[in-house]
Amino acid sequence: MVGSGLIRLFGGWPEVVSMRRHDNRKMSDERILGDGDFVPQILEEAEEQQKHQFPAHERQQKVRELIGKTGESRKSS
């Protein structure tokens, strides 16, 4: 989050300034709406799900194989 959304999330400018003075950093990611504790949790879950996905080149190969098999089955019908 950036701008006023981020400022509101942390309780206004005084809180943001106080956090900076005390070097209190929060993890953030502009793709995720949530506080600093929520962001790492979501990123970890996304990483776990990604482990179970095929890489793009493997997906392309599977699609080619399926198309080939479909073409072969139509020829024999």
Gaussian input, Z-matrix of N, CA and C with variables (Angstrom, degrees):
# hf/3-21g

backbone

0 1
 N
 C     1     B1
 C     2     B2     1     A1
 N     3     B3     2     A2     1     D1
 C     4     B4     3     A3     2     D2
 C     5     B5     4     A4     3     D3
 N     6     B6     5     A5     4     D4
 C     7     B7     6     A6     5     D5
 C     8     B8     7     A7     6     D6
 N     9     B9     8     A8     7     D7
 C    10    B10     9     A9     8     D8
 C    11    B11    10    A10     9     D9
 N    12    B12    11    A11    10    D10
 C    13    B13    12    A12    11    D11
 C    14    B14    13    A13    12    D12
 N    15    B15    14    A14    13    D13
 C    16    B16    15    A15    14    D14
 C    17    B17    16    A16    15    D15
 N    18    B18    17    A17    16    D16
 C    19    B19    18    A18    17    D17
 C    20    B20    19    A19    18    D18
 N    21    B21    20    A20    19    D19
 C    22    B22    21    A21    20    D20
 C    23    B23    22    A22    21    D21
 N    24    B24    23    A23    22    D22
 C    25    B25    24    A24    23    D23
 C    26    B26    25    A25    24    D24
 N    27    B27    26    A26    25    D25
 C    28    B28    27    A27    26    D26
 C    29    B29    28    A28    27    D27
 N    30    B30    29    A29    28    D28
 C    31    B31    30    A30    29    D29
 C    32    B32    31    A31    30    D30
 N    33    B33    32    A32    31    D31
 C    34    B34    33    A33    32    D32
 C    35    B35    34    A34    33    D33
 N    36    B36    35    A35    34    D34
 C    37    B37    36    A36    35    D35
 C    38    B38    37    A37    36    D36
 N    39    B39    38    A38    37    D37
 C    40    B40    39    A39    38    D38
 C    41    B41    40    A40    39    D39
 N    42    B42    41    A41    40    D40
 C    43    B43    42    A42    41    D41
 C    44    B44    43    A43    42    D42
 N    45    B45    44    A44    43    D43
 C    46    B46    45    A45    44    D44
 C    47    B47    46    A46    45    D45
 N    48    B48    47    A47    46    D46
 C    49    B49    48    A48    47    D47
 C    50    B50    49    A49    48    D48
 N    51    B51    50    A50    49    D49
 C    52    B52    51    A51    50    D50
 C    53    B53    52    A52    51    D51
 N    54    B54    53    A53    52    D52
 C    55    B55    54    A54    53    D53
 C    56    B56    55    A55    54    D54
 N    57    B57    56    A56    55    D55
 C    58    B58    57    A57    56    D56
 C    59    B59    58    A58    57    D57
 N    60    B60    59    A59    58    D58
 C    61    B61    60    A60    59    D59
 C    62    B62    61    A61    60    D60
 N    63    B63    62    A62    61    D61
 C    64    B64    63    A63    62    D62
 C    65    B65    64    A64    63    D63
 N    66    B66    65    A65    64    D64
 C    67    B67    66    A66    65    D65
 C    68    B68    67    A67    66    D66
 N    69    B69    68    A68    67    D67
 C    70    B70    69    A69    68    D68
 C    71    B71    70    A70    69    D69
 N    72    B72    71    A71    70    D70
 C    73    B73    72    A72    71    D71
 C    74    B74    73    A73    72    D72
 N    75    B75    74    A74    73    D73
 C    76    B76    75    A75    74    D74
 C    77    B77    76    A76    75    D75
 N    78    B78    77    A77    76    D76
 C    79    B79    78    A78    77    D77
 C    80    B80    79    A79    78    D78
 N    81    B81    80    A80    79    D79
 C    82    B82    81    A81    80    D80
 C    83    B83    82    A82    81    D81
 N    84    B84    83    A83    82    D82
 C    85    B85    84    A84    83    D83
 C    86    B86    85    A85    84    D84
 N    87    B87    86    A86    85    D85
 C    88    B88    87    A87    86    D86
 C    89    B89    88    A88    87    D87
 N    90    B90    89    A89    88    D88
 C    91    B91    90    A90    89    D89
 C    92    B92    91    A91    90    D90
 N    93    B93    92    A92    91    D91
 C    94    B94    93    A93    92    D92
 C    95    B95    94    A94    93    D93
 N    96    B96    95    A95    94    D94
 C    97    B97    96    A96    95    D95
 C    98    B98    97    A97    96    D96
 N    99    B99    98    A98    97    D97
 C   100   B100    99    A99    98    D98
 C   101   B101   100   A100    99    D99
 N   102   B102   101   A101   100   D100
 C   103   B103   102   A102   101   D101
 C   104   B104   103   A103   102   D102
 N   105   B105   104   A104   103   D103
 C   106   B106   105   A105   104   D104
 C   107   B107   106   A106   105   D105
 N   108   B108   107   A107   106   D106
 C   109   B109   108   A108   107   D107
 C   110   B110   109   A109   108   D108
 N   111   B111   110   A110   109   D109
 C   112   B112   111   A111   110   D110
 C   113   B113   112   A112   111   D111
 N   114   B114   113   A113   112   D112
 C   115   B115   114   A114   113   D113
 C   116   B116   115   A115   114   D114
 N   117   B117   116   A116   115   D115
 C   118   B118   117   A117   116   D116
 C   119   B119   118   A118   117   D117
 N   120   B120   119   A119   118   D118
 C   121   B121   120   A120   119   D119
 C   122   B122   121   A121   120   D120
 N   123   B123   122   A122   121   D121
 C   124   B124   123   A123   122   D122
 C   125   B125   124   A124   123   D123
 N   126   B126   125   A125   124   D124
 C   127   B127   126   A126   125   D125
 C   128   B128   127   A127   126   D126
 N   129   B129   128   A128   127   D127
 C   130   B130   129   A129   128   D128
 C   131   B131   130   A130   129   D129
 N   132   B132   131   A131   130   D130
 C   133   B133   132   A132   131   D131
 C   134   B134   133   A133   132   D132
 N   135   B135   134   A134   133   D133
 C   136   B136   135   A135   134   D134
 C   137   B137   136   A136   135   D135
 N   138   B138   137   A137   136   D136
 C   139   B139   138   A138   137   D137
 C   140   B140   139   A139   138   D138
 N   141   B141   140   A140   139   D139
 C   142   B142   141   A141   140   D140
 C   143   B143   142   A142   141   D141
 N   144   B144   143   A143   142   D142
 C   145   B145   144   A144   143   D143
 C   146   B146   145   A145   144   D144
 N   147   B147   146   A146   145   D145
 C   148   B148   147   A147   146   D146
 C   149   B149   148   A148   147   D147
 N   150   B150   149   A149   148   D148
 C   151   B151   150   A150   149   D149
 C   152   B152   151   A151   150   D150
 N   153   B153   152   A152   151   D151
 C   154   B154   153   A153   152   D152
 C   155   B155   154   A154   153   D153
 N   156   B156   155   A155   154   D154
 C   157   B157   156   A156   155   D155
 C   158   B158   157   A157   156   D156
 N   159   B159   158   A158   157   D157
 C   160   B160   159   A159   158   D158
 C   161   B161   160   A160   159   D159
 N   162   B162   161   A161   160   D160
 C   163   B163   162   A162   161   D161
 C   164   B164   163   A163   162   D162
 N   165   B165   164   A164   163   D163
 C   166   B166   165   A165   164   D164
 C   167   B167   166   A166   165   D165
 N   168   B168   167   A167   166   D166
 C   169   B169   168   A168   167   D167
 C   170   B170   169   A169   168   D168
 N   171   B171   170   A170   169   D169
 C   172   B172   171   A171   170   D170
 C   173   B173   172   A172   171   D171
 N   174   B174   173   A173   172   D172
 C   175   B175   174   A174   173   D173
 C   176   B176   175   A175   174   D174
 N   177   B177   176   A176   175   D175
 C   178   B178   177   A177   176   D176
 C   179   B179   178   A178   177   D177
 N   180   B180   179   A179   178   D178
 C   181   B181   180   A180   179   D179
 C   182   B182   181   A181   180   D180
 N   183   B183   182   A182   181   D181
 C   184   B184   183   A183   182   D182
 C   185   B185   184   A184   183   D183
 N   186   B186   185   A185   184   D184
 C   187   B187   186   A186   185   D185
 C   188   B188   187   A187   186   D186
 N   189   B189   188   A188   187   D187
 C   190   B190   189   A189   188   D188
 C   191   B191   190   A190   189   D189
 N   192   B192   191   A191   190   D190
 C   193   B193   192   A192   191   D191
 C   194   B194   193   A193   192   D192
 N   195   B195   194   A194   193   D193
 C   196   B196   195   A195   194   D194
 C   197   B197   196   A196   195   D195
 N   198   B198   197   A197   196   D196
 C   199   B199   198   A198   197   D197
 C   200   B200   199   A199   198   D198
 N   201   B201   200   A200   199   D199
 C   202   B202   201   A201   200   D200
 C   203   B203   202   A202   201   D201
 N   204   B204   203   A203   202   D202
 C   205   B205   204   A204   203   D203
 C   206   B206   205   A205   204   D204
 N   207   B207   206   A206   205   D205
 C   208   B208   207   A207   206   D206
 C   209   B209   208   A208   207   D207
 N   210   B210   209   A209   208   D208
 C   211   B211   210   A210   209   D209
 C   212   B212   211   A211   210   D210
 N   213   B213   212   A212   211   D211
 C   214   B214   213   A213   212   D212
 C   215   B215   214   A214   213   D213
 N   216   B216   215   A215   214   D214
 C   217   B217   216   A216   215   D215
 C   218   B218   217   A217   216   D216
 N   219   B219   218   A218   217   D217
 C   220   B220   219   A219   218   D218
 C   221   B221   220   A220   219   D219
 N   222   B222   221   A221   220   D220
 C   223   B223   222   A222   221   D221
 C   224   B224   223   A223   222   D222
 N   225   B225   224   A224   223   D223
 C   226   B226   225   A225   224   D224
 C   227   B227   226   A226   225   D225
 N   228   B228   227   A227   226   D226
 C   229   B229   228   A228   227   D227
 C   230   B230   229   A229   228   D228

   B1=1.4417
   B2=1.5183
   B3=1.2637
   B4=1.4580
   B5=1.5116
   B6=1.3258
   B7=1.4590
   B8=1.5097
   B9=1.3232
   B10=1.4623
   B11=1.5269
   B12=1.3250
   B13=1.4629
   B14=1.5187
   B15=1.3155
   B16=1.4552
   B17=1.5288
   B18=1.3027
   B19=1.4676
   B20=1.5218
   B21=1.3254
   B22=1.4706
   B23=1.5251
   B24=1.3229
   B25=1.4550
   B26=1.5295
   B27=1.3210
   B28=1.4580
   B29=1.5274
   B30=1.3217
   B31=1.4638
   B32=1.5120
   B33=1.3135
   B34=1.4597
   B35=1.5205
   B36=1.3520
   B37=1.4594
   B38=1.5235
   B39=1.3441
   B40=1.4702
   B41=1.5326
   B42=1.3220
   B43=1.4671
   B44=1.5201
   B45=1.3231
   B46=1.4710
   B47=1.5263
   B48=1.3315
   B49=1.4622
   B50=1.5332
   B51=1.3353
   B52=1.4620
   B53=1.5274
   B54=1.3245
   B55=1.4670
   B56=1.5237
   B57=1.3291
   B58=1.4685
   B59=1.5249
   B60=1.3314
   B61=1.4759
   B62=1.5269
   B63=1.3269
   B64=1.4623
   B65=1.5231
   B66=1.3297
   B67=1.4670
   B68=1.5282
   B69=1.3253
   B70=1.4666
   B71=1.5231
   B72=1.3038
   B73=1.4632
   B74=1.5178
   B75=1.3063
   B76=1.4560
   B77=1.5209
   B78=1.3097
   B79=1.4472
   B80=1.5185
   B81=1.3278
   B82=1.4619
   B83=1.5134
   B84=1.2951
   B85=1.4581
   B86=1.5139
   B87=1.3226
   B88=1.4621
   B89=1.5251
   B90=1.3165
   B91=1.4666
   B92=1.5150
   B93=1.3485
   B94=1.4587
   B95=1.5215
   B96=1.3284
   B97=1.4590
   B98=1.5127
   B99=1.3058
   B100=1.4522
   B101=1.5098
   B102=1.3180
   B103=1.4563
   B104=1.5233
   B105=1.3265
   B106=1.4536
   B107=1.5138
   B108=1.3231
   B109=1.4635
   B110=1.5248
   B111=1.3147
   B112=1.4582
   B113=1.5266
   B114=1.3301
   B115=1.4699
   B116=1.5302
   B117=1.3442
   B118=1.4705
   B119=1.5260
   B120=1.3239
   B121=1.4675
   B122=1.5326
   B123=1.3117
   B124=1.4637
   B125=1.5256
   B126=1.3253
   B127=1.4654
   B128=1.5277
   B129=1.3215
   B130=1.4696
   B131=1.5327
   B132=1.3324
   B133=1.4665
   B134=1.5270
   B135=1.3238
   B136=1.4636
   B137=1.5245
   B138=1.3326
   B139=1.4611
   B140=1.5262
   B141=1.3280
   B142=1.4654
   B143=1.5264
   B144=1.3192
   B145=1.4651
   B146=1.5243
   B147=1.3255
   B148=1.4540
   B149=1.5287
   B150=1.3220
   B151=1.4628
   B152=1.5245
   B153=1.3215
   B154=1.4571
   B155=1.5295
   B156=1.3157
   B157=1.4614
   B158=1.5250
   B159=1.3176
   B160=1.4572
   B161=1.5255
   B162=1.3300
   B163=1.4636
   B164=1.5338
   B165=1.3073
   B166=1.4700
   B167=1.5296
   B168=1.3218
   B169=1.4707
   B170=1.5327
   B171=1.3414
   B172=1.4650
   B173=1.5256
   B174=1.3368
   B175=1.4714
   B176=1.5254
   B177=1.3365
   B178=1.4662
   B179=1.5275
   B180=1.3091
   B181=1.4598
   B182=1.5185
   B183=1.3361
   B184=1.4710
   B185=1.5207
   B186=1.3235
   B187=1.4683
   B188=1.5193
   B189=1.3260
   B190=1.4713
   B191=1.5341
   B192=1.3382
   B193=1.4688
   B194=1.5263
   B195=1.3237
   B196=1.4752
   B197=1.5197
   B198=1.3284
   B199=1.4614
   B200=1.5231
   B201=1.3303
   B202=1.4730
   B203=1.5187
   B204=1.3265
   B205=1.4516
   B206=1.5328
   B207=1.3145
   B208=1.4691
   B209=1.5202
   B210=1.3297
   B211=1.4580
   B212=1.5284
   B213=1.3234
   B214=1.4609
   B215=1.5253
   B216=1.3374
   B217=1.4604
   B218=1.5269
   B219=1.3033
   B220=1.4835
   B221=1.5363
   B222=1.3384
   B223=1.4604
   B224=1.5391
   B225=1.3332
   B226=1.4599
   B227=1.5214
   B228=1.3298
   B229=1.4861
   B230=1.4949
   A1=108.43
   A2=114.59
   A3=119.16
   A4=108.73
   A5=114.55
   A6=119.70
   A7=113.40
   A8=115.26
   A9=120.67
   A10=112.97
   A11=118.41
   A12=120.58
   A13=111.46
   A14=116.20
   A15=121.22
   A16=110.53
   A17=116.14
   A18=120.54
   A19=110.10
   A20=116.85
   A21=120.60
   A22=110.98
   A23=116.67
   A24=121.00
   A25=111.68
   A26=116.72
   A27=120.86
   A28=113.17
   A29=118.37
   A30=120.63
   A31=115.55
   A32=117.93
   A33=120.81
   A34=112.64
   A35=114.11
   A36=120.52
   A37=113.90
   A38=119.35
   A39=117.68
   A40=112.65
   A41=116.69
   A42=119.92
   A43=111.54
   A44=116.61
   A45=120.53
   A46=109.91
   A47=117.00
   A48=121.03
   A49=110.09
   A50=117.04
   A51=121.09
   A52=110.85
   A53=116.22
   A54=120.03
   A55=110.66
   A56=116.06
   A57=119.69
   A58=111.09
   A59=116.28
   A60=119.94
   A61=111.46
   A62=115.70
   A63=120.65
   A64=112.42
   A65=116.44
   A66=123.07
   A67=110.91
   A68=115.50
   A69=122.57
   A70=107.66
   A71=117.15
   A72=121.16
   A73=110.18
   A74=115.09
   A75=122.15
   A76=107.79
   A77=115.68
   A78=119.65
   A79=108.96
   A80=115.85
   A81=119.62
   A82=109.18
   A83=114.79
   A84=122.87
   A85=105.90
   A86=117.30
   A87=120.49
   A88=113.22
   A89=117.72
   A90=120.17
   A91=112.59
   A92=117.17
   A93=121.55
   A94=109.70
   A95=115.83
   A96=120.32
   A97=108.15
   A98=116.80
   A99=120.60
   A100=111.22
   A101=116.28
   A102=119.70
   A103=111.19
   A104=115.46
   A105=121.98
   A106=114.61
   A107=118.36
   A108=120.83
   A109=111.27
   A110=116.71
   A111=122.46
   A112=111.51
   A113=117.16
   A114=122.01
   A115=112.20
   A116=120.43
   A117=118.95
   A118=112.74
   A119=116.24
   A120=120.23
   A121=110.06
   A122=116.97
   A123=121.07
   A124=110.77
   A125=117.13
   A126=119.84
   A127=110.96
   A128=117.28
   A129=121.30
   A130=110.69
   A131=116.49
   A132=120.39
   A133=110.81
   A134=116.95
   A135=120.95
   A136=110.88
   A137=116.09
   A138=120.61
   A139=111.08
   A140=115.93
   A141=121.29
   A142=110.63
   A143=117.11
   A144=120.56
   A145=111.10
   A146=116.09
   A147=120.24
   A148=111.15
   A149=117.79
   A150=121.33
   A151=111.58
   A152=116.59
   A153=121.18
   A154=113.12
   A155=116.65
   A156=120.41
   A157=109.62
   A158=115.53
   A159=120.65
   A160=109.26
   A161=117.82
   A162=119.97
   A163=109.66
   A164=117.19
   A165=122.74
   A166=112.03
   A167=118.20
   A168=119.59
   A169=111.02
   A170=117.24
   A171=119.41
   A172=110.89
   A173=117.31
   A174=120.31
   A175=110.15
   A176=116.56
   A177=120.05
   A178=110.52
   A179=116.89
   A180=120.91
   A181=110.82
   A182=117.77
   A183=121.76
   A184=110.79
   A185=116.94
   A186=120.68
   A187=109.74
   A188=118.03
   A189=121.14
   A190=110.87
   A191=115.24
   A192=119.30
   A193=110.66
   A194=117.03
   A195=120.36
   A196=111.79
   A197=116.80
   A198=120.02
   A199=109.38
   A200=116.24
   A201=119.73
   A202=111.60
   A203=117.37
   A204=121.18
   A205=111.31
   A206=116.50
   A207=120.33
   A208=110.32
   A209=115.96
   A210=120.33
   A211=111.51
   A212=117.65
   A213=121.51
   A214=111.28
   A215=116.89
   A216=119.60
   A217=111.47
   A218=117.94
   A219=121.23
   A220=110.52
   A221=115.91
   A222=119.82
   A223=110.34
   A224=115.64
   A225=118.73
   A226=112.51
   A227=118.56
   A228=120.89
   A229=112.12
   D1=146.90
   D2=177.20
   D3=-133.68
   D4=167.52
   D5=174.61
   D6=66.51
   D7=-146.57
   D8=-172.96
   D9=-63.96
   D10=-29.82
   D11=177.96
   D12=-60.95
   D13=-43.09
   D14=178.82
   D15=-67.27
   D16=-41.62
   D17=179.90
   D18=-62.94
   D19=-45.50
   D20=178.11
   D21=-62.06
   D22=-41.44
   D23=-178.77
   D24=-55.87
   D25=-39.21
   D26=-177.02
   D27=-93.38
   D28=5.91
   D29=173.78
   D30=95.91
   D31=18.96
   D32=176.89
   D33=100.93
   D34=172.29
   D35=-177.06
   D36=-57.77
   D37=-42.38
   D38=-179.15
   D39=-57.97
   D40=-39.71
   D41=178.63
   D42=-67.74
   D43=-40.96
   D44=179.64
   D45=-63.23
   D46=-44.78
   D47=179.12
   D48=-62.54
   D49=-43.20
   D50=179.17
   D51=-61.91
   D52=-42.19
   D53=178.83
   D54=-61.02
   D55=-41.46
   D56=-179.16
   D57=-66.96
   D58=-40.30
   D59=179.16
   D60=-61.12
   D61=-37.94
   D62=-177.88
   D63=-92.79
   D64=9.85
   D65=-179.50
   D66=52.43
   D67=37.64
   D68=178.28
   D69=-89.94
   D70=104.26
   D71=-176.48
   D72=-102.25
   D73=145.40
   D74=177.07
   D75=-117.81
   D76=140.06
   D77=176.83
   D78=-74.65
   D79=136.49
   D80=177.89
   D81=-143.80
   D82=160.00
   D83=177.67
   D84=-151.63
   D85=122.62
   D86=-174.49
   D87=-62.61
   D88=-14.89
   D89=178.56
   D90=-82.57
   D91=-13.31
   D92=-172.93
   D93=-122.09
   D94=126.88
   D95=174.58
   D96=-90.04
   D97=118.63
   D98=179.29
   D99=162.32
   D100=171.21
   D101=-177.89
   D102=-82.35
   D103=179.36
   D104=-175.12
   D105=-63.75
   D106=-21.86
   D107=177.56
   D108=-83.68
   D109=-29.75
   D110=-177.08
   D111=-76.73
   D112=-38.28
   D113=-175.18
   D114=-57.97
   D115=-51.39
   D116=-179.73
   D117=-61.61
   D118=-34.65
   D119=179.34
   D120=-62.29
   D121=-46.40
   D122=-179.71
   D123=-66.39
   D124=-42.24
   D125=179.39
   D126=-63.14
   D127=-38.26
   D128=178.00
   D129=-64.77
   D130=-43.49
   D131=178.24
   D132=-62.67
   D133=-41.63
   D134=179.38
   D135=-64.15
   D136=-40.66
   D137=177.98
   D138=-61.71
   D139=-42.74
   D140=179.45
   D141=-62.39
   D142=-43.76
   D143=179.16
   D144=-65.18
   D145=-36.40
   D146=-178.49
   D147=-65.64
   D148=-29.87
   D149=178.55
   D150=-61.01
   D151=-26.66
   D152=-176.07
   D153=-94.68
   D154=6.51
   D155=179.70
   D156=-101.54
   D157=148.16
   D158=175.61
   D159=-75.79
   D160=142.25
   D161=172.41
   D162=-62.50
   D163=157.37
   D164=-175.60
   D165=-54.72
   D166=-43.90
   D167=-177.59
   D168=-65.12
   D169=-33.52
   D170=177.43
   D171=-71.06
   D172=-38.40
   D173=177.46
   D174=-63.26
   D175=-41.51
   D176=178.93
   D177=-62.17
   D178=-41.95
   D179=179.06
   D180=-62.90
   D181=-43.40
   D182=178.57
   D183=-61.45
   D184=-41.68
   D185=179.04
   D186=-63.05
   D187=-44.10
   D188=178.86
   D189=-60.55
   D190=-41.58
   D191=179.14
   D192=-63.54
   D193=-44.32
   D194=179.41
   D195=-64.08
   D196=-40.03
   D197=178.49
   D198=-64.67
   D199=-42.11
   D200=178.18
   D201=-61.46
   D202=-44.30
   D203=179.39
   D204=-64.83
   D205=-38.36
   D206=178.83
   D207=-64.35
   D208=-42.61
   D209=178.27
   D210=-63.68
   D211=-39.87
   D212=179.44
   D213=-66.40
   D214=-41.17
   D215=-178.82
   D216=-68.08
   D217=-31.07
   D218=178.28
   D219=-71.18
   D220=-34.88
   D221=-179.40
   D222=-66.48
   D223=-37.88
   D224=-176.64
   D225=-81.11
   D226=-8.69
   D227=-179.40
   D228=-83.34

